[in-house]
Amino acid sequence: MTNSERDDLLDLLHKHRDLFRLTVAGLSDEQARATPTASTLCLGGLIKHVAATEKEWADFIVDGATTQGDVDWEGIDWSNPPTWAVDYQNQFRMLPGETLAGLLADYASVAATTDELVARVDLDARHPLPEAPWFEAGTSWSVRRTVMHIAVETAQHAGHADIIRESLDGQRSMG
């Protein structure tokens, strides 16, 4: 068995995804939709968000940054918000008609695509990051760095999910 850098990156992704999925194991759709903490996040919404974020970063690996204009969140008329703002907010919600099983299937599909990329792309290839206030101007990331970022994002949201799950029924993914 070889232990390559690609194997290590894939193992890192798999372990954090598995812990994240473990957090929602055995829940009903109603439980996955619940918001039992001070946050408005729900477990189904977190699964949906992590899948969408992973897909965005996988697209970055292939195509580089997309242009994203500055968003004036404070200037939005929330009595009649633009469709794109509602779509973004819905990325964090489990909407009526969505099921936990369906969201997990979508996540598995995104994860499989990312795994395929990690297995074949040049890990040293680089793309400039999108212009955004949270990235230093002129910074670029390698594919390797981007894959590590996907794992970090997954782990961070798995922590959020643990808190929500524990608030629902006392169960934790670890310990």
DRENPA-3360 file (N, C-alpha, C; in nm, 2 decimals, always signed):
BEGIN
1 = MTNSERDD = +0.08/-0.12/+0.00/+0.00/+0.00/+0.00/+0.09/+0.12/+0.00 ~ +0.06/+0.22/-0.09/+0.14/+0.34/-0.09/+0.07/+0.44/+0.00 ~ +0.15/+0.53/+0.05/+0.10/+0.64/+0.14/+0.14/+0.77/+0.08 ~ +0.07/+0.81/-0.02/+0.11/+0.93/-0.09/+0.04/+1.05/-0.03 ~ +0.08/+1.17/-0.07/+0.02/+1.29/-0.03/-0.13/+1.29/-0.06 ~ -0.16/+1.24/-0.18/-0.30/+1.24/-0.22/-0.38/+1.15/-0.13 ~ -0.33/+1.03/-0.09/-0.39/+0.95/+0.01/-0.42/+1.02/+0.14 ~ -0.32/+1.09/+0.18/-0.33/+1.17/+0.31/-0.44/+1.27/+0.30;
9 = LLDLLHKH = -0.45/+1.35/+0.19/-0.55/+1.45/+0.17/-0.69/+1.38/+0.16 ~ -0.70/+1.27/+0.09/-0.83/+1.21/+0.08/-0.87/+1.15/+0.22 ~ -0.78/+1.10/+0.29/-0.81/+1.04/+0.42/-0.86/+1.16/+0.52 ~ -0.79/+1.27/+0.51/-0.83/+1.39/+0.59/-0.98/+1.43/+0.55 ~ -1.01/+1.44/+0.43/-1.14/+1.47/+0.38/-1.24/+1.37/+0.43 ~ -1.21/+1.24/+0.41/-1.30/+1.13/+0.45/-1.33/+1.13/+0.60 ~ -1.23/+1.15/+0.68/-1.25/+1.14/+0.83/-1.34/+1.26/+0.87 ~ -1.32/+1.38/+0.82/-1.40/+1.49/+0.87/-1.54/+1.48/+0.81;
17 = RDLFRLTV = -1.56/+1.43/+0.69/-1.69/+1.41/+0.64/-1.77/+1.31/+0.71 ~ -1.70/+1.20/+0.75/-1.76/+1.09/+0.82/-1.81/+1.14/+0.96 ~ -1.72/+1.22/+1.03/-1.77/+1.27/+1.16/-1.89/+1.36/+1.14 ~ -1.89/+1.44/+1.04/-2.00/+1.53/+1.01/-2.13/+1.45/+0.99 ~ -2.12/+1.35/+0.90/-2.23/+1.26/+0.88/-2.28/+1.19/+1.00 ~ -2.19/+1.15/+1.08/-2.22/+1.08/+1.21/-2.31/+1.16/+1.30 ~ -2.28/+1.29/+1.29/-2.36/+1.39/+1.38/-2.51/+1.39/+1.34 ~ -2.54/+1.36/+1.22/-2.69/+1.36/+1.18/-2.75/+1.22/+1.17;
25 = AGLSDEQA = -2.67/+1.12/+1.20/-2.72/+0.98/+1.19/-2.84/+0.95/+1.28 ~ -2.94/+0.89/+1.22/-3.06/+0.85/+1.30/-3.16/+0.96/+1.32 ~ -3.14/+1.08/+1.27/-3.23/+1.19/+1.29/-3.35/+1.19/+1.19 ~ -3.46/+1.24/+1.23/-3.57/+1.25/+1.14/-3.55/+1.39/+1.07 ~ -3.63/+1.40/+0.96/-3.63/+1.53/+0.89/-3.66/+1.65/+0.98 ~ -3.76/+1.63/+1.07/-3.80/+1.73/+1.16/-3.69/+1.77/+1.26 ~ -3.62/+1.67/+1.31/-3.50/+1.70/+1.39/-3.39/+1.77/+1.31 ~ -3.37/+1.73/+1.19/-3.26/+1.79/+1.11/-3.30/+1.94/+1.07;
33 = RATPTAST = -3.43/+1.97/+1.08/-3.48/+2.10/+1.04/-3.48/+2.19/+1.17 ~ -3.47/+2.14/+1.29/-3.49/+2.21/+1.41/-3.37/+2.30/+1.44 ~ -3.40/+2.41/+1.51/-3.30/+2.51/+1.55/-3.30/+2.53/+1.70 ~ -3.24/+2.43/+1.77/-3.26/+2.43/+1.92/-3.16/+2.52/+2.00 ~ -3.07/+2.59/+1.93/-2.97/+2.68/+1.99/-3.01/+2.82/+1.96 ~ -2.92/+2.91/+2.02/-2.94/+3.05/+1.99/-2.92/+3.09/+1.85 ~ -2.85/+3.00/+1.78/-2.82/+3.02/+1.63/-2.95/+2.98/+1.55 ~ -2.95/+3.03/+1.43/-3.06/+2.99/+1.34/-3.02/+2.87/+1.25;
41 = LCLGGLIK = -2.90/+2.82/+1.28/-2.86/+2.70/+1.20/-2.93/+2.58/+1.24 ~ -2.95/+2.49/+1.14/-3.01/+2.36/+1.17/-2.91/+2.26/+1.10 ~ -2.93/+2.13/+1.14/-2.83/+2.03/+1.09/-2.85/+2.01/+0.94 ~ -2.97/+2.00/+0.89/-2.99/+1.99/+0.75/-2.93/+2.10/+0.67 ~ -2.95/+2.23/+0.72/-2.89/+2.34/+0.66/-2.74/+2.34/+0.66 ~ -2.68/+2.29/+0.77/-2.54/+2.28/+0.77/-2.49/+2.18/+0.66 ~ -2.56/+2.06/+0.65/-2.52/+1.97/+0.55/-2.53/+2.03/+0.41 ~ -2.63/+2.10/+0.39/-2.66/+2.17/+0.26/-2.55/+2.28/+0.24;
49 = HVAATEKE = -2.51/+2.35/+0.34/-2.41/+2.46/+0.32/-2.27/+2.40/+0.30 ~ -2.24/+2.29/+0.37/-2.11/+2.23/+0.35/-2.09/+2.17/+0.21 ~ -2.20/+2.11/+0.17/-2.20/+2.06/+0.03/-2.18/+2.17/-0.07 ~ -2.25/+2.28/-0.06/-2.24/+2.39/-0.15/-2.11/+2.45/-0.15 ~ -2.05/+2.47/-0.03/-1.92/+2.53/-0.01/-1.81/+2.44/-0.07 ~ -1.82/+2.31/-0.05/-1.72/+2.22/-0.11/-1.73/+2.22/-0.26 ~ -1.85/+2.23/-0.31/-1.87/+2.24/-0.46/-1.80/+2.36/-0.51 ~ -1.82/+2.48/-0.44/-1.76/+2.60/-0.49/-1.61/+2.59/-0.49;
57 = WADFIVDG = -1.55/+2.53/-0.39/-1.41/+2.52/-0.38/-1.36/+2.42/-0.49 ~ -1.43/+2.31/-0.51/-1.40/+2.22/-0.62/-1.40/+2.29/-0.75 ~ -1.50/+2.37/-0.77/-1.51/+2.45/-0.90/-1.39/+2.54/-0.91 ~ -1.35/+2.60/-0.80/-1.23/+2.69/-0.79/-1.10/+2.61/-0.84 ~ -1.09/+2.48/-0.79/-0.98/+2.40/-0.83/-0.97/+2.39/-0.98 ~ -1.09/+2.37/-1.04/-1.09/+2.35/-1.19/-1.08/+2.48/-1.27 ~ -1.16/+2.58/-1.23/-1.18/+2.70/-1.31/-1.12/+2.83/-1.25 ~ -1.07/+2.82/-1.13/-1.02/+2.95/-1.07/-1.14/+3.02/-1.01;
65 = ATTQGDVD = -1.11/+3.14/-0.96/-1.21/+3.23/-0.90/-1.32/+3.28/-1.00 ~ -1.44/+3.29/-0.95/-1.55/+3.36/-1.02/-1.56/+3.50/-0.96 ~ -1.61/+3.59/-1.04/-1.62/+3.72/-0.99/-1.74/+3.73/-0.90 ~ -1.72/+3.79/-0.79/-1.83/+3.81/-0.69/-1.82/+3.96/-0.65 ~ -1.92/+4.03/-0.68/-1.92/+4.17/-0.65/-1.94/+4.19/-0.50 ~ -1.90/+4.30/-0.45/-1.92/+4.33/-0.31/-2.07/+4.33/-0.28 ~ -2.10/+4.27/-0.17/-2.24/+4.27/-0.13/-2.27/+4.36/-0.01 ~ -2.36/+4.45/-0.03/-2.40/+4.55/+0.07/-2.52/+4.49/+0.15;
73 = WEGIDWSN = -2.49/+4.40/+0.24/-2.59/+4.33/+0.32/-2.68/+4.42/+0.40 ~ -2.62/+4.53/+0.45/-2.70/+4.63/+0.53/-2.79/+4.71/+0.44 ~ -2.76/+4.72/+0.31/-2.85/+4.80/+0.22/-2.96/+4.72/+0.16 ~ -2.97/+4.59/+0.19/-3.08/+4.51/+0.13/-3.21/+4.55/+0.19 ~ -3.32/+4.56/+0.11/-3.45/+4.58/+0.16/-3.51/+4.45/+0.19 ~ -3.50/+4.41/+0.32/-3.55/+4.28/+0.36/-3.70/+4.26/+0.36 ~ -3.77/+4.36/+0.34/-3.92/+4.35/+0.31/-3.94/+4.29/+0.17 ~ -3.85/+4.31/+0.08/-3.85/+4.26/-0.05/-3.71/+4.23/-0.10;
81 = PPTWAVDY = -3.65/+4.13/-0.04/-3.51/+4.10/-0.07/-3.49/+4.05/-0.22 ~ -3.37/+4.07/-0.28/-3.35/+4.02/-0.41/-3.34/+3.87/-0.40 ~ -3.37/+3.80/-0.51/-3.37/+3.65/-0.52/-3.24/+3.59/-0.47 ~ -3.13/+3.65/-0.52/-3.00/+3.60/-0.48/-2.97/+3.60/-0.33 ~ -3.02/+3.70/-0.26/-3.00/+3.71/-0.12/-3.09/+3.60/-0.05 ~ -3.21/+3.58/-0.09/-3.29/+3.47/-0.04/-3.23/+3.33/-0.07 ~ -3.18/+3.32/-0.19/-3.11/+3.19/-0.23/-2.99/+3.16/-0.14 ~ -2.91/+3.27/-0.11/-2.80/+3.25/-0.02/-2.84/+3.21/+0.12;
89 = QNQFRMLP = -2.94/+3.28/+0.18/-2.99/+3.25/+0.31/-3.05/+3.10/+0.31 ~ -3.11/+3.06/+0.21/-3.17/+2.93/+0.20/-3.06/+2.82/+0.20 ~ -2.94/+2.86/+0.17/-2.83/+2.76/+0.17/-2.81/+2.71/+0.31 ~ -2.85/+2.78/+0.41/-2.83/+2.75/+0.55/-2.96/+2.69/+0.61 ~ -3.06/+2.67/+0.53/-3.19/+2.62/+0.59/-3.23/+2.49/+0.52 ~ -3.30/+2.41/+0.59/-3.36/+2.29/+0.53/-3.50/+2.33/+0.50 ~ -3.53/+2.34/+0.37/-3.66/+2.40/+0.32/-3.76/+2.29/+0.32 ~ -3.89/+2.33/+0.32/-4.00/+2.23/+0.31/-3.98/+2.15/+0.18;
97 = GETLAGLL = -4.00/+2.02/+0.19/-3.98/+1.94/+0.07/-3.84/+1.88/+0.07 ~ -3.74/+1.94/+0.14/-3.61/+1.88/+0.14/-3.61/+1.77/+0.25 ~ -3.53/+1.67/+0.23/-3.52/+1.56/+0.33/-3.37/+1.55/+0.36 ~ -3.35/+1.50/+0.48/-3.21/+1.48/+0.53/-3.14/+1.37/+0.43 ~ -3.21/+1.27/+0.40/-3.16/+1.17/+0.31/-3.12/+1.23/+0.17 ~ -3.20/+1.32/+0.12/-3.17/+1.39/-0.01/-3.05/+1.48/+0.01 ~ -3.04/+1.55/+0.12/-2.93/+1.64/+0.14/-2.80/+1.56/+0.15 ~ -2.81/+1.45/+0.22/-2.69/+1.37/+0.24/-2.65/+1.30/+0.11;
105 = ADYASVAA = -2.74/+1.27/+0.02/-2.71/+1.21/-0.11/-2.64/+1.32/-0.20 ~ -2.69/+1.44/-0.19/-2.63/+1.55/-0.26/-2.48/+1.57/-0.21 ~ -2.47/+1.57/-0.08/-2.33/+1.59/-0.02/-2.24/+1.48/-0.07 ~ -2.29/+1.35/-0.07/-2.21/+1.24/-0.12/-2.16/+1.26/-0.26 ~ -2.25/+1.31/-0.34/-2.22/+1.33/-0.48/-2.11/+1.44/-0.50 ~ -2.12/+1.55/-0.42/-2.02/+1.65/-0.42/-1.89/+1.60/-0.37 ~ -1.89/+1.52/-0.27/-1.77/+1.46/-0.21/-1.70/+1.37/-0.31 ~ -1.78/+1.29/-0.38/-1.72/+1.20/-0.48/-1.65/+1.28/-0.59;
113 = TTDELVAR = -1.71/+1.39/-0.63/-1.65/+1.48/-0.74/-1.52/+1.54/-0.69 ~ -1.52/+1.58/-0.56/-1.40/+1.64/-0.50/-1.29/+1.53/-0.49 ~ -1.33/+1.41/-0.45/-1.23/+1.31/-0.43/-1.17/+1.27/-0.57 ~ -1.25/+1.27/-0.67/-1.20/+1.24/-0.81/-1.10/+1.35/-0.85 ~ -1.12/+1.48/-0.82/-1.03/+1.59/-0.85/-0.90/+1.57/-0.77 ~ -0.91/+1.54/-0.65/-0.79/+1.52/-0.56/-0.70/+1.41/-0.62 ~ -0.76/+1.31/-0.67/-0.69/+1.19/-0.72/-0.62/+1.22/-0.85 ~ -0.66/+1.32/-0.93/-0.60/+1.34/-1.06/-0.54/+1.48/-1.09;
121 = VDLDARHP = -0.57/+1.58/-1.02/-0.52/+1.71/-1.06/-0.38/+1.74/-1.00 ~ -0.31/+1.83/-1.06/-0.18/+1.88/-1.01/-0.20/+1.95/-0.88 ~ -0.15/+1.90/-0.77/-0.17/+1.96/-0.64/-0.10/+2.09/-0.63 ~ +0.00/+2.12/-0.72/+0.08/+2.24/-0.71/+0.01/+2.35/-0.80 ~ -0.09/+2.32/-0.88/-0.15/+2.42/-0.96/-0.21/+2.53/-0.87 ~ -0.21/+2.65/-0.92/-0.25/+2.77/-0.84/-0.35/+2.85/-0.91 ~ -0.44/+2.91/-0.83/-0.54/+3.01/-0.88/-0.54/+3.13/-0.79 ~ -0.55/+3.25/-0.84/-0.57/+3.37/-0.76/-0.70/+3.35/-0.68;
129 = LPEAPWFE = -0.71/+3.39/-0.56/-0.83/+3.39/-0.48/-0.92/+3.50/-0.53 ~ -1.05/+3.49/-0.51/-1.14/+3.59/-0.55/-1.12/+3.72/-0.47 ~ -1.15/+3.83/-0.53/-1.14/+3.96/-0.46/-1.25/+3.96/-0.35 ~ -1.21/+3.96/-0.23/-1.30/+3.96/-0.11/-1.23/+4.02/+0.01 ~ -1.31/+4.08/+0.10/-1.24/+4.15/+0.21/-1.17/+4.05/+0.30 ~ -1.20/+3.92/+0.30/-1.13/+3.82/+0.39/-1.01/+3.76/+0.32 ~ -0.98/+3.79/+0.20/-0.85/+3.74/+0.13/-0.76/+3.86/+0.11 ~ -0.64/+3.85/+0.14/-0.54/+3.95/+0.11/-0.53/+3.96/-0.05;
137 = AGTSWSVR = -0.53/+4.09/-0.10/-0.52/+4.11/-0.24/-0.40/+4.04/-0.30 ~ -0.42/+3.98/-0.42/-0.31/+3.92/-0.49/-0.27/+3.78/-0.44 ~ -0.34/+3.73/-0.34/-0.31/+3.59/-0.29/-0.36/+3.48/-0.38 ~ -0.28/+3.38/-0.39/-0.33/+3.26/-0.47/-0.32/+3.14/-0.38 ~ -0.40/+3.04/-0.41/-0.39/+2.91/-0.34/-0.36/+2.80/-0.44 ~ -0.28/+2.70/-0.39/-0.26/+2.58/-0.47/-0.38/+2.49/-0.45 ~ -0.39/+2.39/-0.54/-0.50/+2.29/-0.52/-0.48/+2.23/-0.38 ~ -0.36/+2.20/-0.34/-0.33/+2.13/-0.21/-0.39/+2.22/-0.10;
145 = RTVMHIAV = -0.36/+2.35/-0.10/-0.41/+2.44/+0.00/-0.57/+2.45/+0.00 ~ -0.62/+2.44/-0.12/-0.77/+2.45/-0.13/-0.83/+2.32/-0.07 ~ -0.77/+2.21/-0.10/-0.83/+2.08/-0.04/-0.82/+2.09/+0.11 ~ -0.71/+2.14/+0.16/-0.70/+2.15/+0.31/-0.80/+2.25/+0.36 ~ -0.83/+2.35/+0.29/-0.94/+2.44/+0.33/-1.07/+2.38/+0.33 ~ -1.10/+2.29/+0.24/-1.23/+2.22/+0.24/-1.24/+2.13/+0.36 ~ -1.13/+2.07/+0.40/-1.13/+1.99/+0.52/-1.15/+2.07/+0.65 ~ -1.09/+2.19/+0.65/-1.10/+2.28/+0.76/-1.25/+2.33/+0.77;
153 = ETAQHAGH = -1.31/+2.37/+0.66/-1.45/+2.41/+0.66/-1.54/+2.30/+0.71 ~ -1.51/+2.18/+0.67/-1.60/+2.07/+0.71/-1.58/+2.05/+0.86 ~ -1.46/+2.05/+0.91/-1.44/+2.03/+1.05/-1.50/+2.14/+1.13 ~ -1.49/+2.26/+1.09/-1.55/+2.37/+1.16/-1.70/+2.36/+1.17 ~ -1.77/+2.32/+1.06/-1.91/+2.31/+1.06/-1.96/+2.18/+1.13 ~ -1.87/+2.08/+1.13/-1.90/+1.96/+1.21/-1.91/+1.99/+1.36 ~ -1.82/+2.09/+1.40/-1.83/+2.14/+1.54/-1.96/+2.21/+1.57 ~ -2.01/+2.29/+1.48/-2.14/+2.35/+1.49/-2.25/+2.25/+1.50;
161 = ADIIRESL = -2.24/+2.15/+1.41/-2.34/+2.04/+1.41/-2.34/+1.96/+1.54 ~ -2.22/+1.94/+1.60/-2.22/+1.87/+1.73/-2.30/+1.94/+1.84 ~ -2.28/+2.07/+1.84/-2.35/+2.15/+1.94/-2.50/+2.15/+1.92 ~ -2.54/+2.16/+1.79/-2.69/+2.15/+1.76/-2.74/+2.01/+1.80 ~ -2.67/+1.90/+1.76/-2.71/+1.77/+1.79/-2.72/+1.75/+1.94 ~ -2.62/+1.79/+2.01/-2.63/+1.77/+2.16/-2.74/+1.84/+2.22 ~ -2.78/+1.96/+2.16/-2.89/+2.04/+2.21/-3.02/+1.97/+2.18 ~ -3.03/+1.89/+2.07/-3.15/+1.82/+2.03/-3.18/+1.70/+2.13;
169 = DGQRSMG = -3.08/+1.61/+2.14/-3.10/+1.49/+2.21/-2.99/+1.44/+2.30 ~ -2.89/+1.52/+2.32/-2.78/+1.49/+2.41/-2.67/+1.40/+2.34 ~ -2.69/+1.36/+2.22/-2.59/+1.28/+2.15/-2.48/+1.36/+2.10 ~ -2.36/+1.31/+2.10/-2.24/+1.37/+2.05/-2.17/+1.28/+1.95 ~ -2.10/+1.33/+1.85/-2.03/+1.25/+1.76/-1.91/+1.18/+1.82 ~ -1.85/+1.25/+1.91/-1.73/+1.20/+1.98/-1.74/+1.21/+2.13 ~ -1.70/+1.11/+2.20/-1.69/+1.12/+2.35/-1.83/+1.10/+2.41;
% end
